[in-house]
Amino acid sequence: MIHPHTELRLINDTVGYGVFATKFIPQGTIVYVKDSMEIEISPTQYLLYQPNMQAAIEKYSYIDERGYRIISWDFGKYVNHCCNCNSISTGYGFEVAIRDIQAGEQITDEYGIFNLQEEMTLQCGFESCRKKIKPSDFDEYYQEWDEKIKLALPKLHDLEQPLLAFLDAETIQKLDAYFLDPASYRSVYNLRFKS
């Protein structure tokens, strides 16, 4: 589920749609939660689909740590990648704003965490764009991503969190453990699918 202070907008014919903030979203705000309504497609189920359906699934899903393809039921599936993203997946199964997001700004994410099986060419427009996302990006960048997350998570309790109620009991328990002992931080690397 995507944050309620967002809307879907057409960017252009090349990029397609994107998700934009309708209000200020401060660093440390949960911007996406994998809730119970998300569509989960197992590796075997994926193989049963026709090629045109597989292509649609590939376009709108990410692969979780179990190897399942996850498709958002709402317009969260339209969040685009940026090499200088303003939100990122955490090892706790939700995405958090890693810097302040202004009203009218596009919500962007790091696709390198999505367990890609093949290289993806980028069009993010950031001047230091990597130009391609590779399956090896997870191993190469996860420590850098963890550092950004660790700067945002401590603000979690100080902010309005409309999506907090959608976290499951296990996630809340892991977060509580982190707030009691930051050494128990759950790395984003826990989302890495190890086939």
C-alpha positions as semicolon CSV with decimal commas, in nm:
position;residue;x (nm);y (nm);z (nm)
1;M;0,000;0,000;0,000
2;I;0,136;0,339;-0,100
3;H;0,129;0,642;0,131
4;P;-0,210;0,821;0,119
5;H;-0,056;1,162;0,041
6;T;0,039;1,055;-0,312
7;E;-0,116;1,053;-0,656
8;L;-0,053;0,891;-0,993
9;R;0,055;1,119;-1,278
10;L;0,157;1,065;-1,638
11;I;0,519;1,176;-1,679
12;N;0,561;1,125;-2,053
13;D;0,518;0,858;-2,322
14;T;0,868;0,717;-2,263
15;V;0,861;0,682;-1,884
16;G;0,486;0,639;-1,845
17;Y;0,334;0,702;-1,504
18;G;0,493;0,799;-1,174
19;V;0,381;0,849;-0,815
20;F;0,398;1,202;-0,672
21;A;0,366;1,342;-0,321
22;T;0,058;1,561;-0,270
23;K;0,189;1,689;0,066
24;F;0,527;1,717;0,235
25;I;0,653;1,371;0,343
26;P;0,941;1,400;0,591
27;Q;1,246;1,173;0,612
28;G;1,159;0,868;0,823
29;T;0,800;0,835;0,697
30;I;0,684;0,492;0,583
31;V;0,586;0,541;0,218
32;Y;0,496;0,183;0,120
33;V;0,390;-0,129;0,311
34;K;0,356;-0,477;0,169
35;D;0,008;-0,542;0,307
36;S;-0,224;-0,842;0,294
37;M;-0,388;-0,728;-0,031
38;E;-0,069;-0,740;-0,241
39;I;-0,073;-1,003;-0,516
40;E;0,188;-1,275;-0,463
41;I;0,296;-1,498;-0,751
42;S;0,516;-1,797;-0,667
43;P;0,797;-1,904;-0,903
44;T;0,588;-2,201;-1,021
45;Q;0,274;-1,992;-1,070
46;Y;0,477;-1,745;-1,279
47;L;0,580;-2,025;-1,518
48;L;0,214;-2,112;-1,581
49;Y;0,138;-1,769;-1,730
50;Q;0,153;-1,699;-2,105
51;P;0,452;-1,485;-2,221
52;N;0,243;-1,166;-2,257
53;M;0,121;-1,201;-1,896
54;Q;0,473;-1,280;-1,776
55;A;0,589;-0,955;-1,938
56;A;0,318;-0,758;-1,753
57;I;0,409;-0,928;-1,426
58;E;0,778;-0,846;-1,481
59;K;0,696;-0,481;-1,547
60;Y;0,483;-0,425;-1,238
61;S;0,635;-0,654;-0,977
62;Y;0,940;-0,697;-0,760
63;I;1,087;-1,024;-0,636
64;D;1,096;-1,070;-0,260
65;E;1,340;-1,271;-0,049
66;R;1,137;-1,592;-0,111
67;G;1,151;-1,553;-0,489
68;Y;0,783;-1,451;-0,511
69;R;0,681;-1,173;-0,748
70;I;0,484;-0,907;-0,561
71;I;0,241;-0,675;-0,741
72;S;0,088;-0,382;-0,555
73;W;-0,291;-0,373;-0,566
74;D;-0,282;0,009;-0,572
75;F;-0,069;0,250;-0,776
76;G;0,242;0,173;-0,571
77;K;0,348;-0,041;-0,867
78;Y;0,413;0,281;-1,061
79;V;0,692;0,410;-0,835
80;N;0,992;0,467;-1,062
81;H;1,361;0,405;-1,000
82;C;1,612;0,683;-0,942
83;C;1,981;0,640;-0,859
84;N;1,925;0,928;-0,614
85;C;1,597;0,787;-0,480
86;N;1,403;0,951;-0,199
87;S;1,256;0,628;-0,060
88;I;1,397;0,280;-0,023
89;S;1,298;-0,069;0,086
90;T;1,410;-0,172;0,433
91;G;1,490;-0,510;0,583
92;Y;1,159;-0,475;0,767
93;G;0,940;-0,516;0,458
94;F;0,837;-0,154;0,411
95;E;0,981;0,146;0,229
96;V;1,085;0,458;0,412
97;A;1,157;0,814;0,299
98;I;1,536;0,848;0,324
99;R;1,517;1,222;0,276
100;D;1,243;1,484;0,287
101;I;1,002;1,459;-0,007
102;Q;0,840;1,786;-0,109
103;A;0,480;1,823;-0,223
104;G;0,476;1,775;-0,601
105;E;0,800;1,571;-0,599
106;Q;0,805;1,226;-0,757
107;I;0,842;0,935;-0,513
108;T;1,136;0,727;-0,635
109;D;1,285;0,398;-0,528
110;E;1,598;0,184;-0,568
111;Y;1,522;-0,102;-0,807
112;G;1,856;-0,270;-0,728
113;I;1,683;-0,416;-0,421
114;F;1,414;-0,585;-0,635
115;N;1,615;-0,905;-0,703
116;L;1,635;-0,845;-1,076
117;Q;1,730;-1,148;-1,279
118;E;1,858;-0,950;-1,578
119;E;2,013;-0,609;-1,637
120;M;1,775;-0,317;-1,673
121;T;1,860;0,001;-1,865
122;L;1,786;0,317;-1,668
123;Q;1,633;0,650;-1,762
124;C;1,633;0,813;-1,419
125;G;1,787;1,144;-1,531
126;F;2,013;1,175;-1,224
127;E;2,353;1,313;-1,328
128;S;2,534;1,022;-1,159
129;C;2,291;0,762;-1,297
130;R;2,437;0,409;-1,303
131;K;2,281;0,366;-1,654
132;K;2,203;0,001;-1,578
133;I;2,077;-0,197;-1,282
134;K;2,246;-0,535;-1,254
135;P;2,160;-0,842;-1,047
136;S;2,493;-0,785;-0,868
137;D;2,386;-0,437;-0,747
138;F;2,238;-0,586;-0,430
139;D;2,577;-0,721;-0,323
140;E;2,758;-0,406;-0,433
141;Y;2,538;-0,138;-0,278
142;Y;2,350;-0,287;0,018
143;Q;2,585;-0,134;0,279
144;E;2,536;0,212;0,126
145;W;2,159;0,158;0,128
146;D;2,173;0,045;0,493
147;E;2,349;0,368;0,591
148;K;2,071;0,576;0,434
149;I;1,805;0,367;0,607
150;K;1,980;0,398;0,945
151;L;1,960;0,778;0,915
152;A;1,584;0,765;0,850
153;L;1,456;0,491;1,085
154;P;1,526;0,675;1,414
155;K;1,269;0,940;1,308
156;L;0,992;0,681;1,266
157;H;0,826;0,741;1,603
158;D;0,843;1,120;1,579
159;L;0,627;1,147;1,266
160;E;0,272;1,093;1,152
161;Q;0,271;0,739;1,011
162;P;-0,054;0,660;0,827
163;L;0,082;0,322;0,718
164;L;0,208;0,206;1,058
165;A;-0,120;0,028;1,132
166;F;-0,063;-0,196;0,828
167;L;0,261;-0,349;0,962
168;D;0,220;-0,706;1,081
169;A;0,299;-0,817;1,438
170;E;0,631;-0,976;1,342
171;T;0,753;-0,655;1,176
172;I;0,649;-0,447;1,476
173;Q;0,838;-0,687;1,704
174;K;1,154;-0,654;1,491
175;L;1,122;-0,274;1,490
176;D;1,075;-0,267;1,867
177;A;1,391;-0,477;1,905
178;Y;1,580;-0,229;1,685
179;F;1,461;0,073;1,884
180;L;1,565;-0,098;2,209
181;D;1,900;-0,205;2,065
182;P;2,017;-0,042;1,738
183;A;2,275;-0,324;1,706
184;S;1,982;-0,553;1,616
185;Y;1,924;-0,354;1,295
186;R;1,784;-0,574;1,017
187;S;1,986;-0,509;0,702
188;V;1,819;-0,453;0,367
189;Y;2,032;-0,752;0,261
190;N;1,767;-0,971;0,428
191;L;1,552;-0,897;0,121
192;R;1,809;-1,062;-0,107
193;F;1,667;-1,367;-0,282
194;K;1,924;-1,643;-0,265
195;S;1,827;-1,889;-0,537
